[in-house]
């Protein structure tokens, strides 16, 4: 039987996508494509902030 990986949380998926795009951004020359990737990174940051804001109080994880 095939073993399934554990599902990733929304935060983990956002972070992985952001890291991938930042790596891509580092290799792009200045221009429209670089600007588009920068905008996408900003959108991911806003999505993460909105997700944190909309969480229910009992779901909030205290950072240590």
CHARMM internal coordinates of N, CA and C (Angstrom, degrees):
IC EDIT
DIST 1 N 1 CA 1.4425
DIST 1 CA 1 C 1.5261
ANGL 1 N 1 CA 1 C 108.92
DIST 1 C 2 N 1.3094
ANGL 1 CA 1 C 2 N 114.95
DIHE 1 N 1 CA 1 C 2 N 138.55
DIST 2 N 2 CA 1.4444
ANGL 1 C 2 N 2 CA 121.00
DIHE 1 CA 1 C 2 N 2 CA -178.30
DIST 2 CA 2 C 1.5279
ANGL 2 N 2 CA 2 C 111.26
DIHE 1 C 2 N 2 CA 2 C -77.21
DIST 2 C 3 N 1.3025
ANGL 2 CA 2 C 3 N 115.59
DIHE 2 N 2 CA 2 C 3 N 135.56
DIST 3 N 3 CA 1.4652
ANGL 2 C 3 N 3 CA 120.63
DIHE 2 CA 2 C 3 N 3 CA -179.61
DIST 3 CA 3 C 1.5218
ANGL 3 N 3 CA 3 C 109.39
DIHE 2 C 3 N 3 CA 3 C -89.85
DIST 3 C 4 N 1.3009
ANGL 3 CA 3 C 4 N 116.90
DIHE 3 N 3 CA 3 C 4 N 128.64
DIST 4 N 4 CA 1.4572
ANGL 3 C 4 N 4 CA 121.24
DIHE 3 CA 3 C 4 N 4 CA 179.84
DIST 4 CA 4 C 1.5156
ANGL 4 N 4 CA 4 C 110.58
DIHE 3 C 4 N 4 CA 4 C -89.75
DIST 4 C 5 N 1.3179
ANGL 4 CA 4 C 5 N 114.14
DIHE 4 N 4 CA 4 C 5 N 144.48
DIST 5 N 5 CA 1.4594
ANGL 4 C 5 N 5 CA 117.99
DIHE 4 CA 4 C 5 N 5 CA 176.04
DIST 5 CA 5 C 1.5217
ANGL 5 N 5 CA 5 C 108.59
DIHE 4 C 5 N 5 CA 5 C -76.85
DIST 5 C 6 N 1.3096
ANGL 5 CA 5 C 6 N 115.04
DIHE 5 N 5 CA 5 C 6 N 157.27
DIST 6 N 6 CA 1.4596
ANGL 5 C 6 N 6 CA 119.49
DIHE 5 CA 5 C 6 N 6 CA 178.72
DIST 6 CA 6 C 1.5279
ANGL 6 N 6 CA 6 C 108.68
DIHE 5 C 6 N 6 CA 6 C -70.25
DIST 6 C 7 N 1.3132
ANGL 6 CA 6 C 7 N 117.36
DIHE 6 N 6 CA 6 C 7 N 142.90
DIST 7 N 7 CA 1.4699
ANGL 6 C 7 N 7 CA 119.15
DIHE 6 CA 6 C 7 N 7 CA 179.37
DIST 7 CA 7 C 1.5260
ANGL 7 N 7 CA 7 C 110.58
DIHE 6 C 7 N 7 CA 7 C -66.58
DIST 7 C 8 N 1.3028
ANGL 7 CA 7 C 8 N 114.87
DIHE 7 N 7 CA 7 C 8 N 144.81
DIST 8 N 8 CA 1.4547
ANGL 7 C 8 N 8 CA 119.90
DIHE 7 CA 7 C 8 N 8 CA 179.01
DIST 8 CA 8 C 1.5261
ANGL 8 N 8 CA 8 C 109.44
DIHE 7 C 8 N 8 CA 8 C -88.86
DIST 8 C 9 N 1.3064
ANGL 8 CA 8 C 9 N 115.43
DIHE 8 N 8 CA 8 C 9 N 146.20
DIST 9 N 9 CA 1.4567
ANGL 8 C 9 N 9 CA 119.93
DIHE 8 CA 8 C 9 N 9 CA 179.17
DIST 9 CA 9 C 1.5300
ANGL 9 N 9 CA 9 C 109.12
DIHE 8 C 9 N 9 CA 9 C -76.15
DIST 9 C 10 N 1.3138
ANGL 9 CA 9 C 10 N 115.46
DIHE 9 N 9 CA 9 C 10 N 164.22
DIST 10 N 10 CA 1.4597
ANGL 9 C 10 N 10 CA 120.72
DIHE 9 CA 9 C 10 N 10 CA 177.15
DIST 10 CA 10 C 1.5265
ANGL 10 N 10 CA 10 C 110.22
DIHE 9 C 10 N 10 CA 10 C -57.48
DIST 10 C 11 N 1.3150
ANGL 10 CA 10 C 11 N 116.45
DIHE 10 N 10 CA 10 C 11 N -43.41
DIST 11 N 11 CA 1.4565
ANGL 10 C 11 N 11 CA 120.68
DIHE 10 CA 10 C 11 N 11 CA -179.52
DIST 11 CA 11 C 1.5246
ANGL 11 N 11 CA 11 C 111.66
DIHE 10 C 11 N 11 CA 11 C -61.65
DIST 11 C 12 N 1.3275
ANGL 11 CA 11 C 12 N 117.00
DIHE 11 N 11 CA 11 C 12 N -40.85
DIST 12 N 12 CA 1.4629
ANGL 11 C 12 N 12 CA 121.17
DIHE 11 CA 11 C 12 N 12 CA 179.64
DIST 12 CA 12 C 1.5259
ANGL 12 N 12 CA 12 C 111.03
DIHE 11 C 12 N 12 CA 12 C -65.52
DIST 12 C 13 N 1.3157
ANGL 12 CA 12 C 13 N 116.82
DIHE 12 N 12 CA 12 C 13 N -40.32
DIST 13 N 13 CA 1.4669
ANGL 12 C 13 N 13 CA 120.53
DIHE 12 CA 12 C 13 N 13 CA 179.82
DIST 13 CA 13 C 1.5280
ANGL 13 N 13 CA 13 C 110.84
DIHE 12 C 13 N 13 CA 13 C -67.18
DIST 13 C 14 N 1.3351
ANGL 13 CA 13 C 14 N 116.50
DIHE 13 N 13 CA 13 C 14 N -42.29
DIST 14 N 14 CA 1.4684
ANGL 13 C 14 N 14 CA 120.68
DIHE 13 CA 13 C 14 N 14 CA 177.98
DIST 14 CA 14 C 1.5283
ANGL 14 N 14 CA 14 C 110.49
DIHE 13 C 14 N 14 CA 14 C -61.86
DIST 14 C 15 N 1.3112
ANGL 14 CA 14 C 15 N 116.56
DIHE 14 N 14 CA 14 C 15 N -45.69
DIST 15 N 15 CA 1.4699
ANGL 14 C 15 N 15 CA 121.50
DIHE 14 CA 14 C 15 N 15 CA -179.01
DIST 15 CA 15 C 1.5242
ANGL 15 N 15 CA 15 C 110.87
DIHE 14 C 15 N 15 CA 15 C -63.10
DIST 15 C 16 N 1.3222
ANGL 15 CA 15 C 16 N 117.58
DIHE 15 N 15 CA 15 C 16 N -43.33
DIST 16 N 16 CA 1.4654
ANGL 15 C 16 N 16 CA 121.17
DIHE 15 CA 15 C 16 N 16 CA 179.70
DIST 16 CA 16 C 1.5280
ANGL 16 N 16 CA 16 C 110.82
DIHE 15 C 16 N 16 CA 16 C -63.00
DIST 16 C 17 N 1.3127
ANGL 16 CA 16 C 17 N 116.26
DIHE 16 N 16 CA 16 C 17 N -42.34
DIST 17 N 17 CA 1.4604
ANGL 16 C 17 N 17 CA 120.41
DIHE 16 CA 16 C 17 N 17 CA 178.38
DIST 17 CA 17 C 1.5257
ANGL 17 N 17 CA 17 C 110.91
DIHE 16 C 17 N 17 CA 17 C -65.17
DIST 17 C 18 N 1.3280
ANGL 17 CA 17 C 18 N 116.83
DIHE 17 N 17 CA 17 C 18 N -42.40
DIST 18 N 18 CA 1.4680
ANGL 17 C 18 N 18 CA 120.88
DIHE 17 CA 17 C 18 N 18 CA 178.88
DIST 18 CA 18 C 1.5229
ANGL 18 N 18 CA 18 C 111.30
DIHE 17 C 18 N 18 CA 18 C -61.30
DIST 18 C 19 N 1.3361
ANGL 18 CA 18 C 19 N 116.98
DIHE 18 N 18 CA 18 C 19 N -44.41
DIST 19 N 19 CA 1.4596
ANGL 18 C 19 N 19 CA 120.96
DIHE 18 CA 18 C 19 N 19 CA 179.46
DIST 19 CA 19 C 1.5240
ANGL 19 N 19 CA 19 C 111.47
DIHE 18 C 19 N 19 CA 19 C -63.70
DIST 19 C 20 N 1.3398
ANGL 19 CA 19 C 20 N 116.32
DIHE 19 N 19 CA 19 C 20 N -39.88
DIST 20 N 20 CA 1.4593
ANGL 19 C 20 N 20 CA 120.34
DIHE 19 CA 19 C 20 N 20 CA 178.97
DIST 20 CA 20 C 1.5283
ANGL 20 N 20 CA 20 C 110.40
DIHE 19 C 20 N 20 CA 20 C -63.38
DIST 20 C 21 N 1.3285
ANGL 20 CA 20 C 21 N 116.17
DIHE 20 N 20 CA 20 C 21 N -43.46
DIST 21 N 21 CA 1.4591
ANGL 20 C 21 N 21 CA 119.68
DIHE 20 CA 20 C 21 N 21 CA -179.64
DIST 21 CA 21 C 1.5271
ANGL 21 N 21 CA 21 C 112.44
DIHE 20 C 21 N 21 CA 21 C -69.06
DIST 21 C 22 N 1.3311
ANGL 21 CA 21 C 22 N 117.58
DIHE 21 N 21 CA 21 C 22 N -35.84
DIST 22 N 22 CA 1.4688
ANGL 21 C 22 N 22 CA 119.79
DIHE 21 CA 21 C 22 N 22 CA 177.52
DIST 22 CA 22 C 1.5265
ANGL 22 N 22 CA 22 C 110.67
DIHE 21 C 22 N 22 CA 22 C -65.59
DIST 22 C 23 N 1.3421
ANGL 22 CA 22 C 23 N 116.32
DIHE 22 N 22 CA 22 C 23 N -36.65
DIST 23 N 23 CA 1.4618
ANGL 22 C 23 N 23 CA 120.56
DIHE 22 CA 22 C 23 N 23 CA 176.66
DIST 23 CA 23 C 1.5293
ANGL 23 N 23 CA 23 C 109.50
DIHE 22 C 23 N 23 CA 23 C -65.01
DIST 23 C 24 N 1.3378
ANGL 23 CA 23 C 24 N 116.47
DIHE 23 N 23 CA 23 C 24 N -43.01
DIST 24 N 24 CA 1.4631
ANGL 23 C 24 N 24 CA 121.14
DIHE 23 CA 23 C 24 N 24 CA 178.21
DIST 24 CA 24 C 1.5257
ANGL 24 N 24 CA 24 C 110.88
DIHE 23 C 24 N 24 CA 24 C -64.48
DIST 24 C 25 N 1.3170
ANGL 24 CA 24 C 25 N 116.70
DIHE 24 N 24 CA 24 C 25 N -40.60
DIST 25 N 25 CA 1.4583
ANGL 24 C 25 N 25 CA 122.27
DIHE 24 CA 24 C 25 N 25 CA -178.65
DIST 25 CA 25 C 1.5276
ANGL 25 N 25 CA 25 C 111.28
DIHE 24 C 25 N 25 CA 25 C -60.39
DIST 25 C 26 N 1.3168
ANGL 25 CA 25 C 26 N 116.81
DIHE 25 N 25 CA 25 C 26 N -36.98
DIST 26 N 26 CA 1.4611
ANGL 25 C 26 N 26 CA 121.34
DIHE 25 CA 25 C 26 N 26 CA -177.77
DIST 26 CA 26 C 1.5253
ANGL 26 N 26 CA 26 C 112.11
DIHE 25 C 26 N 26 CA 26 C -62.62
DIST 26 C 27 N 1.3285
ANGL 26 CA 26 C 27 N 117.83
DIHE 26 N 26 CA 26 C 27 N -25.91
DIST 27 N 27 CA 1.4622
ANGL 26 C 27 N 27 CA 120.30
DIHE 26 CA 26 C 27 N 27 CA -176.68
DIST 27 CA 27 C 1.5272
ANGL 27 N 27 CA 27 C 113.21
DIHE 26 C 27 N 27 CA 27 C -100.22
DIST 27 C 28 N 1.3223
ANGL 27 CA 27 C 28 N 117.53
DIHE 27 N 27 CA 27 C 28 N -1.38
DIST 28 N 28 CA 1.4587
ANGL 27 C 28 N 28 CA 120.35
DIHE 27 CA 27 C 28 N 28 CA -177.57
DIST 28 CA 28 C 1.5261
ANGL 28 N 28 CA 28 C 111.45
DIHE 27 C 28 N 28 CA 28 C -91.16
DIST 28 C 29 N 1.3321
ANGL 28 CA 28 C 29 N 116.72
DIHE 28 N 28 CA 28 C 29 N 139.64
DIST 29 N 29 CA 1.4650
ANGL 28 C 29 N 29 CA 119.16
DIHE 28 CA 28 C 29 N 29 CA 174.11
DIST 29 CA 29 C 1.5244
ANGL 29 N 29 CA 29 C 109.51
DIHE 28 C 29 N 29 CA 29 C -76.19
DIST 29 C 30 N 1.3232
ANGL 29 CA 29 C 30 N 116.63
DIHE 29 N 29 CA 29 C 30 N 163.70
DIST 30 N 30 CA 1.4635
ANGL 29 C 30 N 30 CA 120.57
DIHE 29 CA 29 C 30 N 30 CA 178.24
DIST 30 CA 30 C 1.5194
ANGL 30 N 30 CA 30 C 108.98
DIHE 29 C 30 N 30 CA 30 C -61.34
DIST 30 C 31 N 1.3293
ANGL 30 CA 30 C 31 N 115.06
DIHE 30 N 30 CA 30 C 31 N 136.47
DIST 31 N 31 CA 1.4565
ANGL 30 C 31 N 31 CA 119.27
DIHE 30 CA 30 C 31 N 31 CA 179.77
DIST 31 CA 31 C 1.5164
ANGL 31 N 31 CA 31 C 110.79
DIHE 30 C 31 N 31 CA 31 C 159.23
DIST 31 C 32 N 1.3251
ANGL 31 CA 31 C 32 N 115.65
DIHE 31 N 31 CA 31 C 32 N -168.52
DIST 32 N 32 CA 1.4605
ANGL 31 C 32 N 32 CA 121.76
DIHE 31 CA 31 C 32 N 32 CA -175.41
DIST 32 CA 32 C 1.5262
ANGL 32 N 32 CA 32 C 112.69
DIHE 31 C 32 N 32 CA 32 C -63.91
DIST 32 C 33 N 1.3339
ANGL 32 CA 32 C 33 N 116.89
DIHE 32 N 32 CA 32 C 33 N -41.50
DIST 33 N 33 CA 1.4675
ANGL 32 C 33 N 33 CA 119.32
DIHE 32 CA 32 C 33 N 33 CA -178.27
DIST 33 CA 33 C 1.5263
ANGL 33 N 33 CA 33 C 110.62
DIHE 32 C 33 N 33 CA 33 C -65.81
DIST 33 C 34 N 1.3133
ANGL 33 CA 33 C 34 N 117.19
DIHE 33 N 33 CA 33 C 34 N -41.64
DIST 34 N 34 CA 1.4675
ANGL 33 C 34 N 34 CA 121.18
DIHE 33 CA 33 C 34 N 34 CA 178.01
DIST 34 CA 34 C 1.5301
ANGL 34 N 34 CA 34 C 110.44
DIHE 33 C 34 N 34 CA 34 C -62.41
DIST 34 C 35 N 1.3361
ANGL 34 CA 34 C 35 N 115.84
DIHE 34 N 34 CA 34 C 35 N -42.60
DIST 35 N 35 CA 1.4608
ANGL 34 C 35 N 35 CA 120.33
DIHE 34 CA 34 C 35 N 35 CA 178.51
DIST 35 CA 35 C 1.5296
ANGL 35 N 35 CA 35 C 110.99
DIHE 34 C 35 N 35 CA 35 C -62.02
DIST 35 C 36 N 1.3372
ANGL 35 CA 35 C 36 N 116.99
DIHE 35 N 35 CA 35 C 36 N -40.39
DIST 36 N 36 CA 1.4647
ANGL 35 C 36 N 36 CA 121.34
DIHE 35 CA 35 C 36 N 36 CA 179.77
DIST 36 CA 36 C 1.5267
ANGL 36 N 36 CA 36 C 111.05
DIHE 35 C 36 N 36 CA 36 C -64.47
DIST 36 C 37 N 1.3278
ANGL 36 CA 36 C 37 N 116.90
DIHE 36 N 36 CA 36 C 37 N -40.41
DIST 37 N 37 CA 1.4669
ANGL 36 C 37 N 37 CA 120.44
DIHE 36 CA 36 C 37 N 37 CA 178.63
DIST 37 CA 37 C 1.5248
ANGL 37 N 37 CA 37 C 110.00
DIHE 36 C 37 N 37 CA 37 C -67.25
DIST 37 C 38 N 1.3293
ANGL 37 CA 37 C 38 N 117.21
DIHE 37 N 37 CA 37 C 38 N -39.06
DIST 38 N 38 CA 1.4706
ANGL 37 C 38 N 38 CA 120.72
DIHE 37 CA 37 C 38 N 38 CA 177.69
DIST 38 CA 38 C 1.5248
ANGL 38 N 38 CA 38 C 111.13
DIHE 37 C 38 N 38 CA 38 C -61.77
DIST 38 C 39 N 1.3214
ANGL 38 CA 38 C 39 N 116.16
DIHE 38 N 38 CA 38 C 39 N -41.61
DIST 39 N 39 CA 1.4625
ANGL 38 C 39 N 39 CA 120.63
DIHE 38 CA 38 C 39 N 39 CA 178.60
DIST 39 CA 39 C 1.5216
ANGL 39 N 39 CA 39 C 109.93
DIHE 38 C 39 N 39 CA 39 C -63.78
DIST 39 C 40 N 1.3217
ANGL 39 CA 39 C 40 N 117.02
DIHE 39 N 39 CA 39 C 40 N -41.42
DIST 40 N 40 CA 1.4698
ANGL 39 C 40 N 40 CA 120.80
DIHE 39 CA 39 C 40 N 40 CA 179.95
DIST 40 CA 40 C 1.5330
ANGL 40 N 40 CA 40 C 110.45
DIHE 39 C 40 N 40 CA 40 C -63.61
DIST 40 C 41 N 1.3112
ANGL 40 CA 40 C 41 N 118.03
DIHE 40 N 40 CA 40 C 41 N -39.66
DIST 41 N 41 CA 1.4675
ANGL 40 C 41 N 41 CA 121.34
DIHE 40 CA 40 C 41 N 41 CA 178.07
DIST 41 CA 41 C 1.5296
ANGL 41 N 41 CA 41 C 109.95
DIHE 40 C 41 N 41 CA 41 C -62.69
DIST 41 C 42 N 1.3289
ANGL 41 CA 41 C 42 N 116.82
DIHE 41 N 41 CA 41 C 42 N -42.87
DIST 42 N 42 CA 1.4606
ANGL 41 C 42 N 42 CA 120.41
DIHE 41 CA 41 C 42 N 42 CA 177.72
DIST 42 CA 42 C 1.5314
ANGL 42 N 42 CA 42 C 110.88
DIHE 41 C 42 N 42 CA 42 C -62.72
DIST 42 C 43 N 1.3245
ANGL 42 CA 42 C 43 N 117.15
DIHE 42 N 42 CA 42 C 43 N -39.39
DIST 43 N 43 CA 1.4628
ANGL 42 C 43 N 43 CA 121.11
DIHE 42 CA 42 C 43 N 43 CA 178.39
DIST 43 CA 43 C 1.5228
ANGL 43 N 43 CA 43 C 110.90
DIHE 42 C 43 N 43 CA 43 C -63.09
DIST 43 C 44 N 1.3211
ANGL 43 CA 43 C 44 N 116.97
DIHE 43 N 43 CA 43 C 44 N -40.15
DIST 44 N 44 CA 1.4621
ANGL 43 C 44 N 44 CA 120.48
DIHE 43 CA 43 C 44 N 44 CA 178.38
DIST 44 CA 44 C 1.5291
ANGL 44 N 44 CA 44 C 110.84
DIHE 43 C 44 N 44 CA 44 C -64.96
DIST 44 C 45 N 1.3296
ANGL 44 CA 44 C 45 N 116.91
DIHE 44 N 44 CA 44 C 45 N -38.29
DIST 45 N 45 CA 1.4615
ANGL 44 C 45 N 45 CA 120.46
DIHE 44 CA 44 C 45 N 45 CA 178.45
DIST 45 CA 45 C 1.5235
ANGL 45 N 45 CA 45 C 110.49
DIHE 44 C 45 N 45 CA 45 C -65.52
DIST 45 C 46 N 1.3280
ANGL 45 CA 45 C 46 N 117.00
DIHE 45 N 45 CA 45 C 46 N -41.32
DIST 46 N 46 CA 1.4606
ANGL 45 C 46 N 46 CA 120.96
DIHE 45 CA 45 C 46 N 46 CA 178.22
DIST 46 CA 46 C 1.5327
ANGL 46 N 46 CA 46 C 109.87
DIHE 45 C 46 N 46 CA 46 C -65.27
DIST 46 C 47 N 1.3292
ANGL 46 CA 46 C 47 N 117.24
DIHE 46 N 46 CA 46 C 47 N -41.56
DIST 47 N 47 CA 1.4638
ANGL 46 C 47 N 47 CA 120.80
DIHE 46 CA 46 C 47 N 47 CA 178.74
DIST 47 CA 47 C 1.5274
ANGL 47 N 47 CA 47 C 111.02
DIHE 46 C 47 N 47 CA 47 C -60.65
DIST 47 C 48 N 1.3308
ANGL 47 CA 47 C 48 N 116.95
DIHE 47 N 47 CA 47 C 48 N -41.50
DIST 48 N 48 CA 1.4614
ANGL 47 C 48 N 48 CA 120.54
DIHE 47 CA 47 C 48 N 48 CA 178.57
DIST 48 CA 48 C 1.5320
ANGL 48 N 48 CA 48 C 110.78
DIHE 47 C 48 N 48 CA 48 C -65.07
DIST 48 C 49 N 1.3300
ANGL 48 CA 48 C 49 N 116.60
DIHE 48 N 48 CA 48 C 49 N -41.26
DIST 49 N 49 CA 1.4686
ANGL 48 C 49 N 49 CA 120.30
DIHE 48 CA 48 C 49 N 49 CA 178.71
DIST 49 CA 49 C 1.5260
ANGL 49 N 49 CA 49 C 111.02
DIHE 48 C 49 N 49 CA 49 C -65.38
DIST 49 C 50 N 1.3281
ANGL 49 CA 49 C 50 N 117.06
DIHE 49 N 49 CA 49 C 50 N -41.81
DIST 50 N 50 CA 1.4628
ANGL 49 C 50 N 50 CA 120.73
DIHE 49 CA 49 C 50 N 50 CA 179.03
DIST 50 CA 50 C 1.5224
ANGL 50 N 50 CA 50 C 110.73
DIHE 49 C 50 N 50 CA 50 C -64.81
DIST 50 C 51 N 1.3153
ANGL 50 CA 50 C 51 N 116.37
DIHE 50 N 50 CA 50 C 51 N -39.91
DIST 51 N 51 CA 1.4663
ANGL 50 C 51 N 51 CA 120.50
DIHE 50 CA 50 C 51 N 51 CA 178.64
DIST 51 CA 51 C 1.5268
ANGL 51 N 51 CA 51 C 109.98
DIHE 50 C 51 N 51 CA 51 C -61.48
DIST 51 C 52 N 1.3265
ANGL 51 CA 51 C 52 N 116.68
DIHE 51 N 51 CA 51 C 52 N -44.81
DIST 52 N 52 CA 1.4669
ANGL 51 C 52 N 52 CA 120.26
DIHE 51 CA 51 C 52 N 52 CA 178.36
DIST 52 CA 52 C 1.5269
ANGL 52 N 52 CA 52 C 110.94
DIHE 51 C 52 N 52 CA 52 C -62.39
DIST 52 C 53 N 1.3216
ANGL 52 CA 52 C 53 N 116.52
DIHE 52 N 52 CA 52 C 53 N -41.09
DIST 53 N 53 CA 1.4613
ANGL 52 C 53 N 53 CA 121.31
DIHE 52 CA 52 C 53 N 53 CA -178.79
DIST 53 CA 53 C 1.5345
ANGL 53 N 53 CA 53 C 111.46
DIHE 52 C 53 N 53 CA 53 C -65.04
DIST 53 C 54 N 1.3289
ANGL 53 CA 53 C 54 N 116.38
DIHE 53 N 53 CA 53 C 54 N -37.70
DIST 54 N 54 CA 1.4638
ANGL 53 C 54 N 54 CA 121.16
DIHE 53 CA 53 C 54 N 54 CA -174.67
DIST 54 CA 54 C 1.5239
ANGL 54 N 54 CA 54 C 114.34
DIHE 53 C 54 N 54 CA 54 C -87.18
DIST 54 C 55 N 1.3166
ANGL 54 CA 54 C 55 N 117.67
DIHE 54 N 54 CA 54 C 55 N -4.22
DIST 55 N 55 CA 1.4578
ANGL 54 C 55 N 55 CA 120.73
DIHE 54 CA 54 C 55 N 55 CA 179.51
DIST 55 CA 55 C 1.5174
ANGL 55 N 55 CA 55 C 111.10
DIHE 54 C 55 N 55 CA 55 C -62.45
DIST 55 C 56 N 1.3092
ANGL 55 CA 55 C 56 N 115.31
DIHE 55 N 55 CA 55 C 56 N 148.13
DIST 56 N 56 CA 1.4578
ANGL 55 C 56 N 56 CA 120.16
DIHE 55 CA 55 C 56 N 56 CA 173.77
DIST 56 CA 56 C 1.5253
ANGL 56 N 56 CA 56 C 108.96
DIHE 55 C 56 N 56 CA 56 C -71.78
DIST 56 C 57 N 1.3395
ANGL 56 CA 56 C 57 N 118.07
DIHE 56 N 56 CA 56 C 57 N 148.07
DIST 57 N 57 CA 1.4657
ANGL 56 C 57 N 57 CA 120.44
DIHE 56 CA 56 C 57 N 57 CA -176.75
DIST 57 CA 57 C 1.5294
ANGL 57 N 57 CA 57 C 114.03
DIHE 56 C 57 N 57 CA 57 C -55.47
DIST 57 C 58 N 1.3291
ANGL 57 CA 57 C 58 N 118.29
DIHE 57 N 57 CA 57 C 58 N -33.54
DIST 58 N 58 CA 1.4645
ANGL 57 C 58 N 58 CA 118.99
DIHE 57 CA 57 C 58 N 58 CA -177.83
DIST 58 CA 58 C 1.5263
ANGL 58 N 58 CA 58 C 111.66
DIHE 57 C 58 N 58 CA 58 C -78.55
DIST 58 C 59 N 1.3266
ANGL 58 CA 58 C 59 N 118.58
DIHE 58 N 58 CA 58 C 59 N -6.41
DIST 59 N 59 CA 1.4506
ANGL 58 C 59 N 59 CA 122.05
DIHE 58 CA 58 C 59 N 59 CA 178.64
DIST 59 CA 59 C 1.5350
ANGL 59 N 59 CA 59 C 112.02
DIHE 58 C 59 N 59 CA 59 C -96.70
DIST 59 C 60 N 1.2976
ANGL 59 CA 59 C 60 N 116.69
DIHE 59 N 59 CA 59 C 60 N -7.04
DIST 60 N 60 CA 1.4582
ANGL 59 C 60 N 60 CA 120.48
DIHE 59 CA 59 C 60 N 60 CA -176.31
DIST 60 CA 60 C 1.5297
ANGL 60 N 60 CA 60 C 109.23
DIHE 59 C 60 N 60 CA 60 C -69.83
DIST 60 C 61 N 1.3142
ANGL 60 CA 60 C 61 N 115.59
DIHE 60 N 60 CA 60 C 61 N 130.27
DIST 61 N 61 CA 1.4597
ANGL 60 C 61 N 61 CA 121.86
DIHE 60 CA 60 C 61 N 61 CA 179.37
DIST 61 CA 61 C 1.5206
ANGL 61 N 61 CA 61 C 107.42
DIHE 60 C 61 N 61 CA 61 C -101.36
DIST 61 C 62 N 1.2874
ANGL 61 CA 61 C 62 N 117.23
DIHE 61 N 61 CA 61 C 62 N 129.27
DIST 62 N 62 CA 1.4635
ANGL 61 C 62 N 62 CA 121.74
DIHE 61 CA 61 C 62 N 62 CA -179.84
DIST 62 CA 62 C 1.5132
ANGL 62 N 62 CA 62 C 108.24
DIHE 61 C 62 N 62 CA 62 C -83.52
DIST 62 C 63 N 1.3278
ANGL 62 CA 62 C 63 N 116.79
DIHE 62 N 62 CA 62 C 63 N 124.49
DIST 63 N 63 CA 1.4623
ANGL 62 C 63 N 63 CA 121.89
DIHE 62 CA 62 C 63 N 63 CA 178.71
DIST 63 CA 63 C 1.5234
ANGL 63 N 63 CA 63 C 109.47
DIHE 62 C 63 N 63 CA 63 C -74.04
DIST 63 C 64 N 1.2946
ANGL 63 CA 63 C 64 N 115.53
DIHE 63 N 63 CA 63 C 64 N 139.54
DIST 64 N 64 CA 1.4778
ANGL 63 C 64 N 64 CA 120.51
DIHE 63 CA 63 C 64 N 64 CA 179.95
DIST 64 CA 64 C 1.4767
ANGL 64 N 64 CA 64 C 111.27
DIHE 63 C 64 N 64 CA 64 C -112.37
END
COOR INIT
IC SEED 1 N 1 CA 1 C
IC BUILD
